[in-house]
């Protein structure tokens, strides 16, 4: 009996260690929510899967948008009462069918959003690039746009196949194709471009190439222990707040894939990388070092947001001050580079505020004007920080894109 009890204790200790390790990994992967792993999904339609994912191999981008819109409209669990606006921000789109001179564009860019996000993440950048003569498209990764549970349906092959197909569609329209991505999406486009030399260059925003943990390899095991990493009430119309463990495995697959692709040879085409030194999800310094040695084109640029200069002698690295007390900004977040201050949803006067930011001991102010902004989890005595969701240097970022592409 004593021997059996000792064995039971060992099993319990083993389970406890696994649980702590899992929570460590998944807390790093999902800093937007309070960790509450669930063995079974809650009784809510948000956590019940759709029958499948929408088709993504249509013969034209217009057909892809139309069919995806119909699918999302049918299966989405809406967060707001304005279904049309919410729908428009969760489906693929394109801008710039004609240049400002009325000509067909000769250059095009395909943007790929991050894990749990939406095509709307690239609305502001796409609009500016369209003004500059680009055909800009933003696609929807399978499993997104409807409900958090649907991220458990696609396999990694669905994501890579969807990206590859959209690249082929864009190549029919323009002479020169660039790819852009945010976080996990940056991994996907980098993997594709590294293996396809016809891609002209890359725009990478908070690329997920170097995660902020060395325990990511355990995620395929963790998916068998829990169904859900976090299951929070959904209040963000363009980003899932909840995440399944199967979805975290997709991110892991994107990391191993991009590492394999980049290890074969340096990437020798123009690349823009934009990164906050205070990114709570990734390892910014490791990404900077990879840029210095792995992205070798002289026109490439790395925009580093920090309150001190980037620790680099590479002349292609540009530092911008992220501590802007006159704007009540302490530092930059994982997602802030993408959005204009004028964005109607995430901008300075936008309708959504990431008020939950990993602070528990500071009283949340009722007056929004008293909020400070920062990366996830940043604290400072006497200040309550919401997430920074816009880029005070947005115009400078667009100028850097122009420099890289010219």
N, C-alpha and C positions, 0 to 999 in steps of 0.2 A: 504494500500500500504506500509506504514511504517512497519507494522507488518510483511508483506511478505518479505520486504527487510532485516529486522532483522533476520528472519528465514534463508534467503539465506546466510547472513553473517555467521550465526552459522554453516551452512552446509559447507561453504568454510573454516571456521576455523577448523572444524572437519576434513575435507579432508586434510588440511595442516598438522595437527598434525599427522594424519595417515601416510602421505607421509614422514614426518621427521622421524617418528618411523621406517617406512619401510626401509628408506635409512640407518638409523643407524644400523639396523640388518644386512642388506645385504652388507653394507660396511665392517662389521666385517667378514661376511662369505666369501667375495670375495676381498681380499686385493691385488689381482694380476691385478686389472683393475680399470680404472676410472669409477665411477658409472654414468650410463646414462640410467635410466629406460625407457623402451619403452612399450607403450601400444600395439603395433603391431610389429611383427618381421620385420627387414629390408628386402628389395627385393633382396635377395641373396640366392643361393642354400645352403649356410651354415646354414641358418635359416629356411629351409623348411624340414619338417620331411621325413625320409624314410618311406616306407609302414609299417614297423613293426620292431621289434628287432629280431636278429638271434636266432635260437633255441639253447638251452643250456643244454639239457638233453640227450645227445648222450650216447651210450653204452660204449664208451672208450674215453680216453683223446686224443688219436691220431685222432679219428673221430671228436671230438670237435674242435681241432685245425684246421683240414682241412676244415670243414664246416664254421667255423668262419672266416678263411682266405678268403674263396670265397665270403662270405657275405660282409666283410669289403672292399675287392677289388672292389666289384660292387657298393657299396653305399658311399664309402668315398669321401669326397671333399679333394683332396690332397693339401698339403701346399707347398711341394718342388717338384722339377723335378725328384728326385730320388725316384720313386714310390715304388720300391722293398724294399729299406731300410726303408722307412716310413711305409710301410705295416708291415714289420717284427717287428717294434717297437710298433705296435698297436694291435697285436694279442697275444693270449695265447702262452706260451712256457714252455718247461721243460728242465732241465739240470740234468745230473747224472744218466742216465739209468743204468750205471755200475759204481761201485766204482773204485778208482784208482787201486785196486787189481784185477779188472775184475769180481767181484762178484755182485750179485743183491743187491741193497741197502736195509737195514732193517729199516731205518728211512726216513721219508718224511716230507716235509713242503709245505703247500699251502699258497701262498701270494695273498693278495687282495689289489689293489691299491685304491687311494683316489678319491674323487669327481672331475671329469673332467680330470683325469690322465690316465695312460695307464699301461699295464703289464711291459713295459720297466723300470718302476721305480724300479723294483726288479731285474734287470739284474745283477748288480754288486754283490749284496748279494747272489743271487742264484748261481752265478759262483763260489764264494768262498765256499759256503756250499757244492756244488757238488764235489769240490776238497777234501772236508773232508768226503765224503762218503754218502751224502744225495741225495735223489731224490727231487729236488726242482721244483715246478710248480708255475706259475704265471698266474692267470685267468683274463678274461675280464668281467667286470660288464656290464650287458645289458644297452644299450644306449650309450656306449662309443665306440671309435675307428673309428667313421664315420664322424659325424658333430655335432656341439653343439645342434641343434634342437632335435636330437634323445634322449637327456637326458629327454625330456618331455614325452617320450613314456612309459618307464617301471614304474611299481608300486613297492613299497617297497617289496612286496611279491616276485617279480621277482628276486630281489637281494638276499633275504634270501634263496630262492629256488635254485638259481644258486650256491651259496656258499655251501649249504647242499649237492647238487648233486656232486660237485667236491670233497668234503670231502669223500663221499662214494666211488668215483672212486679211490681216493688215498689209502683208506683203503684196497682196493683189492690188492694193490701192495706192501705195507710195513707193518711191525709189529707195528710201532710207528708213530703216526701222530701228527705234530705240526702245528699251524696256525700262520701266520704273516699278519700284515696289516699296512697301512699308513693312518692316518687321519680318514676319513670316513670308509675306509676299516678295520682299527683297531677296530672301533665300531662293525662292522659286525662279525669279527672273535671272538671278546670277547663275544658278545651275544651268538654265537653258542657254544663256548667252555664252557661258564658258565652253559649251559643247557645240555651239553653232556660230562660226566666225562671221556669218553674214550680218549678225546684229551689230549695229554701229556703235552702241555705247549704252551706259546704264545710269539711272538715277536711283540711289539707294537712301532711303530715309529710315533711320534707326534700324539698320539691317540686323536681322536675328542670327547672324553668322556665328557670333561668339556669345552663347548664353551665360547668364550670371551664376551658373552652377556647374560643377563637374559631375553631378549625379544624374544627369539627364538620361543616361543609358538605362536607368531603372524604370522609366515610364512604361515600356511594354509590359513589365511585370505588374506595375501598379494598377493598370487597367483591369486586371483580374481580381483586384482586391476591392475596388470601389467603382461604381458606375459614374458618380459625379464628384468632381473636385469641389465645385461650389454651385449652389442652387439658390440664388438670390432673387428677390422680386425684380422684374425687368422694368426699368424706367427710362432706358436710353434707346431712342428710336433708331440709332445707327450703329449700335455696338451691343453685342451680347454681354450681359453681366455674369451669366452663368456659363459653366464650361464642363463638359464631360471629360472623363479621363481618356477616352478614345481620341478626343480632339487634341489632347496634349501629346499623344503619340504621333499625330500628324506633324506637329511642330518638330518633334524629335527627328522624324524622318527627313524633314526639310533641312535640318542642321547637318545630319550625316551626309545627305546628298550634296549640299553645297560645299562641304569640306572636301569630299572626294573630287568634285569638279575643279576646285581651286588648287588642290594639291598636285594636279597633273601638270600645270604650267601657270606662270603669272598671267593675269588678265591685262592685255596690252592695248585695250581700247579705252577711249575717254570715259571717265566715271565720276559722277558727283556722289559724295557720301555726306550726309548731314546727321549729326549726332550730339546729344546732350551728354556732358561729362557726368551728370547726375542721374542718368538713366537707371531706373530701379529694376529693369527687367534683364538687361544685357550687361556685358563687360566692356565698357567703352574703351578702356585702354587697350585691351586685346584687339578690338576692332581697328583702332588707330594703328597699331603695330602691323596688323595684317594689310592695311591700306598702304603703309610705307613700303612694304616689301612685295606685296602681291598684286597691286594695281599700279602698273609701271608707266602708263602713258603720261607724257609731260603735261597734257591738257587736263588731266584729272585734278579734282579739288576735293578737299575734306573740310567741311564747315564744322567747327568745334565750338559748342556753346558752353561757356564756363565763366567763372569769375576771375580766373587767371589764364594766362596763355597756355595753349596746348603743349604738353611735354614732347615736343618734336622739333627737329631741325629741318624737316622737309619743307621746302618753300611752297609746296602745293597745299599746305595746311593753313587755314585761316581761322583765327580765334575771334569770337564775338562775346561780349560781356553778357552773362546770363543773370547777373544780379542787378535788378533795375528797381530800386526802392521807390523811385518817383512814380512807377507804375504798379507798385505793390506786388512785384515779382521777385521771388528769392532765387529761383533757378528754373531750368527748363525740364520738361517731362519727356517721357518716351514718345508721345504723339504730337507734341506742340509744334514741331517744325512745319507740319503740313498745311496748317490753316492760316488764312488771312485774319487779321483782327476784325475785318468786316464780315466774317462768315456769320450767317444768320442763326446758326445752331451752336457752334463752338467758339465764336468770336467774343470780343470784349463785352458786347451787349447781346450775346446770343441767348437763345431761349433755354439752353441746357447748361447746367453747372455740375461738374464732378465735385460735389460737396463732400462725399465720403472719400477720405484721402489717407486713411491709416492712422488717424490721431484719435486717441481715446481719453486723454486727460485734459484736453482743452475744450472749453465750452464753445459750441458752435454759435456764431453770431446770427441774429435774425436779419440784420441789415447786410445785404449782399455787398454794398460798397466797402464794407470793412474786411472783406475777405482778402487774404494774400493768396498768391498762386505759386505752385512749385511742382516738383516731381512727387510721385507717390511716396508717402511716409516721411517727408521732410517735416521737421518740427523746429520751432523757435519760440522762446518764452514770450507769452503775451500776444501771439499771432496765431490765428486759425488759417490754415492753408487749404484751399481747394486745389484741384489739379489745374495746371496751366494747359489750356487747350488751343492756344493760338501762338503765332510766331510774330513777335514785335519786329523782327527783321525779315518779314515775308518778302518785301520788295527787293531786298538785297539778295535773298535766296533766288528769286526769279532772275536777277541780273547775273548771278553765278551760273545758273543753268544756261543762260545765253553765252557766257564766256566759255563754258565747257563745250557747248555744241558748235560754237563758231571756230 
